[in-house]
Structures are given as structure tokens and as C-alpha cells.
Amino acid sequence: MRQFTGKRTTVLPELKVQAELRGLRARIPHLTGGLVATTDGLVVAHDTSGLEAESVAALTAAALGVGARLTEATGHGGFRELLTRGERGYTATYAAGAYTVLTLMAGPETNVGRLHLEARRAGARIAALADAELDRG
């Protein structure tokens, strides 16, 4: 994963990314929100209610840094995903290309296998959109 810094003038395909987030909400029961952010914590698009997307994006960037260091330190290679489980549900972050990450929030009754399946597919589509745009920038 690469830092987004320095490529801020390029406009990411927000409407297409937003459509991916809406599609995830339709396909994953108990999904309560989602966002796509740059690796340095800037919101690209979000489908959240009751949460400050900017704060979640910043925390995602921090978690991404720790997760990436952990996978490298343990010899497991580059960061792919991180799942946290709280008393009231899940927060999952997925690599979505070189510059962006996908973070999803879901209720406690969520089928985690389904969450992973759908999020990995959406992450690949988001990666294709974002990486193509940012590599051009």
C-alpha cells in the first residue's frame, strides 16, 4: 500500500465508489455503514449514518498502519484485511488497491463469511477504479 499524499489534486471516482457502498448495503444483511478512504485517512466516499466519516477514516488509517506493521513483523506479508469485534458488532477494513481502503461496520448478527466475501469483491472493484485514476494523476 502506498501513501496518498501528493496526489490530492486528482479527483477519485466518488459516484462509482458510492454505488459500490450502496451495493454492499443491499447484499450484506446487518451492514450498518461503510466508507472508502485513502491510506492516509481522507474520505473518498461514505455510506454512514450517525458516525463522523472523517473520524472513522482517520482511525482506519491508524489501524491500517498497525495492521500492516503486524503482518510484516510476523512474516505474513502485506496488509489485506483487519476484523475487530465489539459488543455491538464488527468493524472490518480491507485493502482496496494501493491507495485506498474499505471499512465496513456491521451488527453482531452479521454472517462474517458473507461480509468477507462481498467486501473482498467490492474492494477489488474499488481498487480498479481508484488505482487507475490515481496512477494517472
Number of C-alpha atoms within 10 A of each C-alpha: 17 11 13 17 13 8 13 12 9 12 12 18 16 16 11 15 23 19 14 22 26 15 13 21 18 11 14 19 15 17 22 18 22 27 25 31 26 26 27 21 23 21 20 23 23 24 19 16 10 7 10 10 22 16 13 19 25 18 14 28 21 14 14 24 15 13 18 18 15 15 15 13 10 8 9 11 12 14 18 18 20 16 14 10 13 9 7 9 16 20 19 20 27 24 25 30 23 18 21 28 29 29 26 24 22 23 18 15 12 16 14 15 9 13 21 17 11 15 26 19 13 20 23 15 16 25 21 14 18 25 17 14 14 18 11 9 13
